[in-house]
Amino acid sequence: MNLEQISEKICDMLIASSYFDEANDIRVLMMKILALNKNDPNRVNAIDSLISRCHPKWLGDYYINNVTYKEWTDLITQFKNKLNNVK
């Protein structure tokens, strides 16, 4: 999966578990990452913001319906790795 696909999967899982605000925040930040120039400070800030969320004490603390904790944290880790690759 590419970065966009992973972010959409995370957002879909968050929405299915009633974390609407968090999913919306991730989508807004992803739009900045995908639309802005690579060196734009707003893009870099969006990447940093998403990376900071890929932590057991942030996204990892959410209970996601019908997904094991390991599956959820593996997806978050994959998201963080992809974000670091585009930074």
N, CA, C and O atoms as a Tinker XYZ file with bonds, in Angstrom:
   348  protein
     1  N      0.835000   -1.185000    0.000000    73     2
     2  CA     0.000000    0.000000    0.000000    64     1     3
     3  C      0.879000    1.247000    0.000000    63     2     4     5
     4  O      1.951000    1.278000    0.605000    81     3
     5  N      0.399000    2.259000   -0.687000    73     3     6
     6  CA     1.128000    3.515000   -0.655000    64     5     7
     7  C      0.624000    4.387000    0.497000    63     6     8     9
     8  O     -0.309000    4.008000    1.204000    81     7
     9  N      1.237000    5.539000    0.681000    73     7    10
    10  CA     0.901000    6.419000    1.791000    64     9    11
    11  C     -0.572000    6.818000    1.790000    63    10    12    13
    12  O     -1.226000    6.788000    2.833000    81    11
    13  N     -1.083000    7.184000    0.644000    73    11    14
    14  CA    -2.477000    7.602000    0.548000    64    13    15
    15  C     -3.440000    6.466000    0.905000    63    14    16    17
    16  O     -4.435000    6.687000    1.595000    81    15
    17  N     -3.147000    5.264000    0.440000    73    15    18
    18  CA    -3.994000    4.117000    0.736000    64    17    19
    19  C     -3.983000    3.782000    2.239000    63    18    20    21
    20  O     -5.016000    3.458000    2.825000    81    19
    21  N     -2.803000    3.869000    2.836000    73    19    22
    22  CA    -2.706000    3.593000    4.271000    64    21    23
    23  C     -3.484000    4.631000    5.067000    63    22    24    25
    24  O     -4.203000    4.290000    6.007000    81    23
    25  N     -3.340000    5.894000    4.693000    73    23    26
    26  CA    -4.061000    6.941000    5.431000    64    25    27
    27  C     -5.565000    6.761000    5.295000    63    26    28    29
    28  O     -6.298000    6.953000    6.266000    81    27
    29  N     -6.035000    6.398000    4.111000    73    27    30
    30  CA    -7.476000    6.171000    3.928000    64    29    31
    31  C     -7.965000    4.979000    4.752000    63    30    32    33
    32  O     -9.058000    5.011000    5.316000    81    31
    33  N     -7.148000    3.932000    4.814000    73    31    34
    34  CA    -7.519000    2.761000    5.613000    64    33    35
    35  C     -7.612000    3.140000    7.088000    63    34    36    37
    36  O     -8.549000    2.739000    7.778000    81    35
    37  N     -6.649000    3.906000    7.565000    73    35    38
    38  CA    -6.669000    4.361000    8.952000    64    37    39
    39  C     -7.905000    5.220000    9.210000    63    38    40    41
    40  O     -8.592000    5.040000   10.216000    81    39
    41  N     -8.185000    6.151000    8.303000    73    39    42
    42  CA    -9.359000    7.019000    8.460000    64    41    43
    43  C    -10.652000    6.210000    8.458000    63    42    44    45
    44  O    -11.547000    6.456000    9.267000    81    43
    45  N    -10.745000    5.256000    7.554000    73    43    46
    46  CA   -11.945000    4.412000    7.497000    64    45    47
    47  C    -12.132000    3.627000    8.791000    63    46    48    49
    48  O    -13.250000    3.492000    9.288000    81    47
    49  N    -11.035000    3.113000    9.331000    73    47    50
    50  CA   -11.113000    2.355000   10.579000    64    49    51
    51  C    -11.491000    3.266000   11.747000    63    50    52    53
    52  O    -12.268000    2.875000   12.617000    81    51
    53  N    -10.943000    4.471000   11.762000    73    51    54
    54  CA   -11.289000    5.422000   12.816000    64    53    55
    55  C    -12.763000    5.803000   12.742000    63    54    56    57
    56  O    -13.444000    5.858000   13.766000    81    55
    57  N    -13.251000    6.063000   11.542000    73    55    58
    58  CA   -14.665000    6.421000   11.359000    64    57    59
    59  C    -15.564000    5.264000   11.795000    63    58    60    61
    60  O    -16.574000    5.480000   12.465000    81    59
    61  N    -15.201000    4.044000   11.418000    73    59    62
    62  CA   -15.997000    2.872000   11.799000    64    61    63
    63  C    -16.051000    2.696000   13.315000    63    62    64    65
    64  O    -16.971000    2.074000   13.846000    81    63
    65  N    -15.058000    3.250000   14.003000    73    63    66
    66  CA   -15.008000    3.153000   15.459000    64    65    67
    67  C    -15.431000    4.462000   16.142000    63    66    68    69
    68  O    -15.216000    4.653000   17.339000    81    67
    69  N    -16.035000    5.354000   15.352000    73    67    70
    70  CA   -16.603000    6.627000   15.844000    64    69    71
    71  C    -15.579000    7.673000   16.260000    63    70    72    73
    72  O    -15.872000    8.515000   17.109000    81    71
    73  N    -14.394000    7.636000   15.683000    73    71    74
    74  CA   -13.390000    8.672000   15.917000    64    73    75
    75  C    -13.375000    9.626000   14.719000    63    74    76    77
    76  O    -12.395000    9.708000   13.979000    81    75
    77  N    -14.474000   10.332000   14.553000    73    75    78
    78  CA   -14.680000   11.174000   13.375000    64    77    79
    79  C    -13.705000   12.350000   13.312000    63    78    80    81
    80  O    -13.156000   12.640000   12.249000    81    79
    81  N    -13.489000   13.020000   14.428000    73    79    82
    82  CA   -12.610000   14.190000   14.438000    64    81    83
    83  C    -11.178000   13.815000   14.087000    63    82    84    85
    84  O    -10.520000   14.515000   13.317000    81    83
    85  N    -10.698000   12.721000   14.643000    73    83    86
    86  CA    -9.329000   12.282000   14.355000    64    85    87
    87  C     -9.183000   11.915000   12.873000    63    86    88    89
    88  O     -8.182000   12.261000   12.245000    81    87
    89  N    -10.167000   11.223000   12.322000    73    87    90
    90  CA   -10.123000   10.858000   10.904000    64    89    91
    91  C    -10.111000   12.110000   10.029000    63    90    92    93
    92  O     -9.374000   12.179000    9.046000    81    91
    93  N    -10.922000   13.089000   10.387000    73    91    94
    94  CA   -10.962000   14.331000    9.625000    64    93    95
    95  C     -9.626000   15.067000    9.698000    63    94    96    97
    96  O     -9.146000   15.582000    8.688000    81    95
    97  N     -9.030000   15.119000   10.877000    73    95    98
    98  CA    -7.726000   15.766000   11.036000    64    97    99
    99  C     -6.672000   15.092000   10.155000    63    98   100   101
   100  O     -5.873000   15.768000    9.507000    81    99
   101  N     -6.676000   13.783000   10.136000    73    99   102
   102  CA    -5.706000   13.055000    9.311000    64   101   103
   103  C     -5.933000   13.353000    7.835000    63   102   104   105
   104  O     -4.970000   13.549000    7.093000    81   103
   105  N     -7.177000   13.390000    7.400000    73   103   106
   106  CA    -7.479000   13.689000    5.995000    64   105   107
   107  C     -7.015000   15.083000    5.608000    63   106   108   109
   108  O     -6.453000   15.270000    4.529000    81   107
   109  N     -7.243000   16.059000    6.469000    73   107   110
   110  CA    -6.818000   17.439000    6.183000    64   109   111
   111  C     -5.290000   17.508000    6.071000    63   110   112   113
   112  O     -4.758000   18.144000    5.161000    81   111
   113  N     -4.601000   16.858000    6.990000    73   111   114
   114  CA    -3.139000   16.850000    6.944000    64   113   115
   115  C     -2.623000   16.119000    5.701000    63   114   116   117
   116  O     -1.647000   16.550000    5.087000    81   115
   117  N     -3.268000   15.029000    5.336000    73   115   118
   118  CA    -2.861000   14.290000    4.133000    64   117   119
   119  C     -3.075000   15.124000    2.875000    63   118   120   121
   120  O     -2.277000   15.041000    1.942000    81   119
   121  N     -4.132000   15.921000    2.834000    73   119   122
   122  CA    -4.364000   16.784000    1.670000    64   121   123
   123  C     -3.207000   17.764000    1.513000    63   122   124   125
   124  O     -2.782000   18.045000    0.392000    81   123
   125  N     -2.697000   18.282000    2.617000    73   123   126
   126  CA    -1.550000   19.189000    2.563000    64   125   127
   127  C     -0.315000   18.462000    2.044000    63   126   128   129
   128  O      0.426000   18.994000    1.217000    81   127
   129  N     -0.103000   17.264000    2.527000    73   127   130
   130  CA     1.071000   16.488000    2.111000    64   129   131
   131  C      1.024000   16.199000    0.615000    63   130   132   133
   132  O      2.041000   16.297000   -0.071000    81   131
   133  N     -0.148000   15.844000    0.112000    73   131   134
   134  CA    -0.278000   15.469000   -1.290000    64   133   135
   135  C     -0.323000   16.670000   -2.225000    63   134   136   137
   136  O      0.053000   16.551000   -3.391000    81   135
   137  N     -0.772000   17.818000   -1.743000    73   135   138
   138  CA    -0.983000   18.961000   -2.628000    64   137   139
   139  C      0.157000   19.978000   -2.624000    63   138   140   141
   140  O      0.375000   20.661000   -3.625000    81   139
   141  N      0.869000   20.085000   -1.536000    73   139   142
   142  CA     1.873000   21.138000   -1.430000    64   141   143
   143  C      3.231000   20.704000   -1.955000    63   142   144   145
   144  O      3.538000   19.515000   -2.037000    81   143
   145  N      4.033000   21.695000   -2.305000    73   143   146
   146  CA     5.408000   21.491000   -2.769000    64   145   147
   147  C      6.214000   20.795000   -1.672000    63   146   148   149
   148  O      5.992000   21.031000   -0.485000    81   147
   149  N      7.137000   19.950000   -2.074000    73   147   150
   150  CA     7.915000   19.144000   -1.128000    64   149   151
   151  C      8.605000   19.985000   -0.056000    63   150   152   153
   152  O      8.719000   19.543000    1.087000    81   151
   153  N      9.063000   21.179000   -0.398000    73   151   154
   154  CA     9.790000   22.011000    0.556000    64   153   155
   155  C      8.904000   23.007000    1.299000    63   154   156   157
   156  O      9.403000   23.806000    2.091000    81   155
   157  N      7.609000   22.966000    1.054000    73   155   158
   158  CA     6.692000   23.888000    1.717000    64   157   159
   159  C      6.661000   23.588000    3.218000    63   158   160   161
   160  O      6.457000   22.441000    3.615000    81   159
   161  N      6.864000   24.616000    4.057000    73   159   162
   162  CA     6.860000   24.390000    5.507000    64   161   163
   163  C      5.536000   23.807000    6.028000    63   162   164   165
   164  O      5.540000   23.054000    7.002000    81   163
   165  N      4.419000   24.140000    5.400000    73   163   166
   166  CA     3.135000   23.586000    5.821000    64   165   167
   167  C      3.063000   22.089000    5.558000    63   166   168   169
   168  O      2.456000   21.348000    6.331000    81   167
   169  N      3.681000   21.643000    4.469000    73   167   170
   170  CA     3.722000   20.208000    4.161000    64   169   171
   171  C      4.580000   19.479000    5.186000    63   170   172   173
   172  O      4.201000   18.425000    5.697000    81   171
   173  N      5.745000   20.059000    5.479000    73   171   174
   174  CA     6.653000   19.457000    6.458000    64   173   175
   175  C      5.978000   19.395000    7.832000    63   174   176   177
   176  O      6.098000   18.393000    8.536000    81   175
   177  N      5.278000   20.449000    8.208000    73   175   178
   178  CA     4.561000   20.457000    9.489000    64   177   179
   179  C      3.464000   19.400000    9.521000    63   178   180   181
   180  O      3.246000   18.759000   10.550000    81   179
   181  N      2.770000   19.215000    8.396000    73   179   182
   182  CA     1.716000   18.195000    8.326000    64   181   183
   183  C      2.310000   16.803000    8.504000    63   182   184   185
   184  O      1.747000   15.970000    9.215000    81   183
   185  N      3.440000   16.551000    7.864000    73   183   186
   186  CA     4.117000   15.255000    8.012000    64   185   187
   187  C      4.525000   15.038000    9.464000    63   186   188   189
   188  O      4.287000   13.968000   10.025000    81   187
   189  N      5.140000   16.054000   10.074000    73   187   190
   190  CA     5.572000   15.941000   11.467000    64   189   191
   191  C      4.389000   15.709000   12.406000    63   190   192   193
   192  O      4.480000   14.936000   13.360000    81   191
   193  N      3.284000   16.386000   12.119000    73   191   194
   194  CA     2.090000   16.212000   12.953000    64   193   195
   195  C      1.561000   14.779000   12.868000    63   194   196   197
   196  O      1.194000   14.185000   13.882000    81   195
   197  N      1.526000   14.235000   11.657000    73   195   198
   198  CA     1.051000   12.858000   11.496000    64   197   199
   199  C      2.016000   11.855000   12.132000    63   198   200   201
   200  O      1.585000   10.880000   12.749000    81   199
   201  N      3.311000   12.094000   11.981000    73   199   202
   202  CA     4.295000   11.199000   12.594000    64   201   203
   203  C      4.118000   11.183000   14.116000    63   202   204   205
   204  O      4.211000   10.130000   14.746000    81   203
   205  N      3.864000   12.354000   14.696000    73   203   206
   206  CA     3.692000   12.405000   16.152000    64   205   207
   207  C      2.456000   11.632000   16.607000    63   206   208   209
   208  O      2.408000   11.160000   17.743000    81   207
   209  N      1.462000   11.497000   15.740000    73   207   210
   210  CA     0.250000   10.737000   16.080000    64   209   211
   211  C      0.478000    9.229000   16.004000    63   210   212   213
   212  O     -0.272000    8.456000   16.601000    81   211
   213  N      1.500000    8.812000   15.280000    73   211   214
   214  CA     1.796000    7.384000   15.105000    64   213   215
   215  C      2.569000    6.866000   16.321000    63   214   216   217
   216  O      3.711000    6.417000   16.214000    81   215
   217  N      1.922000    6.942000   17.449000    73   215   218
   218  CA     2.545000    6.606000   18.721000    64   217   219
   219  C      1.541000    5.791000   19.548000    63   218   220   221
   220  O      0.335000    6.022000   19.465000    81   219
   221  N      2.034000    4.851000   20.335000    73   219   222
   222  CA     1.118000    4.038000   21.144000    64   221   223
   223  C      0.247000    4.861000   22.094000    63   222   224   225
   224  O     -0.838000    4.421000   22.474000    81   223
   225  N      0.707000    6.037000   22.476000    73   223   226
   226  CA    -0.062000    6.875000   23.394000    64   225   227
   227  C     -1.016000    7.814000   22.655000    63   226   228   229
   228  O     -1.742000    8.575000   23.295000    81   227
   229  N     -1.030000    7.775000   21.319000    73   227   230
   230  CA    -1.968000    8.626000   20.583000    64   229   231
   231  C     -2.906000    7.733000   19.784000    63   230   232   233
   232  O     -3.932000    7.297000   20.307000    81   231
   233  N     -2.573000    7.451000   18.526000    73   231   234
   234  CA    -3.441000    6.571000   17.741000    64   233   235
   235  C     -3.508000    5.175000   18.343000    63   234   236   237
   236  O     -4.539000    4.507000   18.265000    81   235
   237  N     -2.420000    4.744000   18.935000    73   235   238
   238  CA    -2.386000    3.414000   19.530000    64   237   239
   239  C     -3.320000    3.246000   20.713000    63   238   240   241
   240  O     -3.643000    2.119000   21.092000    81   239
   241  N     -3.759000    4.349000   21.302000    73   239   242
   242  CA    -4.680000    4.281000   22.442000    64   241   243
   243  C     -6.137000    4.086000   22.026000    63   242   244   245
   244  O     -6.982000    3.777000   22.865000    81   243
   245  N     -6.435000    4.263000   20.749000    73   243   246
   246  CA    -7.823000    4.125000   20.298000    64   245   247
   247  C     -8.196000    2.656000   20.164000    63   246   248   249
   248  O     -7.410000    1.834000   19.693000    81   247
   249  N     -9.423000    2.349000   20.592000    73   247   250
   250  CA    -9.946000    1.008000   20.393000    64   249   251
   251  C    -10.619000    0.984000   19.016000    63   250   252   253
   252  O    -11.556000    1.739000   18.760000    81   251
   253  N    -10.135000    0.120000   18.150000    73   251   254
   254  CA   -10.662000    0.008000   16.788000    64   253   255
   255  C    -11.467000   -1.283000   16.696000    63   254   256   257
   256  O    -10.962000   -2.370000   16.977000    81   255
   257  N    -12.721000   -1.142000   16.301000    73   255   258
   258  CA   -13.627000   -2.286000   16.192000    64   257   259
   259  C    -13.117000   -3.329000   15.197000    63   258   260   261
   260  O    -12.638000   -2.991000   14.115000    81   259
   261  N    -13.226000   -4.582000   15.577000    73   259   262
   262  CA   -12.936000   -5.725000   14.698000    64   261   263
   263  C    -11.501000   -5.792000   14.198000    63   262   264   265
   264  O    -11.238000   -6.363000   13.140000    81   263
   265  N    -10.574000   -5.214000   14.951000    73   263   266
   266  CA    -9.154000   -5.250000   14.587000    64   265   267
   267  C     -8.373000   -5.537000   15.872000    63   266   268   269
   268  O     -8.666000   -4.973000   16.926000    81   267
   269  N     -7.386000   -6.412000   15.771000    73   267   270
   270  CA    -6.564000   -6.668000   16.951000    64   269   271
   271  C     -5.647000   -5.478000   17.192000    63   270   272   273
   272  O     -5.379000   -4.687000   16.287000    81   271
   273  N     -5.178000   -5.367000   18.413000    73   271   274
   274  CA    -4.256000   -4.276000   18.748000    64   273   275
   275  C     -2.993000   -4.369000   17.893000    63   274   276   277
   276  O     -2.479000   -3.347000   17.440000    81   275
   277  N     -2.494000   -5.573000   17.671000    73   275   278
   278  CA    -1.283000   -5.759000   16.856000    64   277   279
   279  C     -1.520000   -5.300000   15.422000    63   278   280   281
   280  O     -0.676000   -4.614000   14.846000    81   279
   281  N     -2.654000   -5.669000   14.841000    73   279   282
   282  CA    -2.958000   -5.236000   13.471000    64   281   283
   283  C     -3.020000   -3.710000   13.390000    63   282   284   285
   284  O     -2.513000   -3.112000   12.441000    81   283
   285  N     -3.641000   -3.088000   14.385000    73   283   286
   286  CA    -3.781000   -1.642000   14.415000    64   285   287
   287  C     -2.411000   -0.964000   14.558000    63   286   288   289
   288  O     -2.104000   -0.021000   13.828000    81   287
   289  N     -1.596000   -1.444000   15.495000    73   287   290
   290  CA    -0.292000   -0.816000   15.685000    64   289   291
   291  C      0.645000   -1.103000   14.517000    63   290   292   293
   292  O      1.490000   -0.268000   14.196000    81   291
   293  N      0.518000   -2.253000   13.881000    73   291   294
   294  CA     1.317000   -2.525000   12.676000    64   293   295
   295  C      0.961000   -1.550000   11.558000    63   294   296   297
   296  O      1.844000   -1.078000   10.842000    81   295
   297  N     -0.320000   -1.249000   11.404000    73   295   298
   298  CA    -0.758000   -0.296000   10.393000    64   297   299
   299  C     -0.240000    1.106000   10.714000    63   298   300   301
   300  O      0.198000    1.829000    9.819000    81   299
   301  N     -0.288000    1.486000   11.978000    73   299   302
   302  CA     0.236000    2.792000   12.389000    64   301   303
   303  C      1.735000    2.873000   12.116000    63   302   304   305
   304  O      2.226000    3.896000   11.640000    81   303
   305  N      2.455000    1.812000   12.412000    73   303   306
   306  CA     3.900000    1.775000   12.155000    64   305   307
   307  C      4.187000    1.882000   10.668000    63   306   308   309
   308  O      5.110000    2.589000   10.265000    81   307
   309  N      3.415000    1.197000    9.858000    73   307   310
   310  CA     3.578000    1.271000    8.408000    64   309   311
   311  C      3.328000    2.706000    7.922000    63   310   312   313
   312  O      4.054000    3.208000    7.064000    81   311
   313  N      2.316000    3.350000    8.464000    73   311   314
   314  CA     1.990000    4.737000    8.132000    64   313   315
   315  C      3.164000    5.651000    8.494000    63   314   316   317
   316  O      3.562000    6.503000    7.699000    81   315
   317  N      3.712000    5.470000    9.690000    73   315   318
   318  CA     4.847000    6.287000   10.145000    64   317   319
   319  C      6.054000    6.094000    9.230000    63   318   320   321
   320  O      6.730000    7.063000    8.885000    81   319
   321  N      6.329000    4.855000    8.836000    73   319   322
   322  CA     7.465000    4.593000    7.940000    64   321   323
   323  C      7.282000    5.264000    6.588000    63   322   324   325
   324  O      8.230000    5.827000    6.041000    81   323
   325  N      6.073000    5.209000    6.047000    73   323   326
   326  CA     5.795000    5.858000    4.758000    64   325   327
   327  C      5.932000    7.371000    4.881000    63   326   328   329
   328  O      6.456000    8.022000    3.977000    81   327
   329  N      5.468000    7.930000    5.985000    73   327   330
   330  CA     5.585000    9.371000    6.209000    64   329   331
   331  C      7.053000    9.779000    6.284000    63   330   332   333
   332  O      7.447000   10.795000    5.711000    81   331
   333  N      7.859000    8.994000    6.988000    73   331   334
   334  CA     9.295000    9.299000    7.070000    64   333   335
   335  C      9.951000    9.229000    5.700000    63   334   336   337
   336  O     10.897000    9.969000    5.432000    81   335
   337  N      9.465000    8.352000    4.830000    73   335   338
   338  CA    10.030000    8.224000    3.483000    64   337   339
   339  C      9.743000    9.426000    2.601000    63   338   340   341
   340  O     10.531000    9.737000    1.708000    81   339
   341  N      8.618000   10.114000    2.838000    73   339   342
   342  CA     8.272000   11.269000    1.991000    64   341   343
   343  C      8.743000   12.590000    2.603000    63   342   344   345
   344  O      8.588000   13.650000    1.997000    81   343
   345  N      9.300000   12.523000    3.766000    73   343   346
   346  CA     9.727000   13.746000    4.479000    64   345   347
   347  C     10.892000   14.418000    3.813000    63   346   348
   348  O     11.364000   15.450000    4.288000    81   347
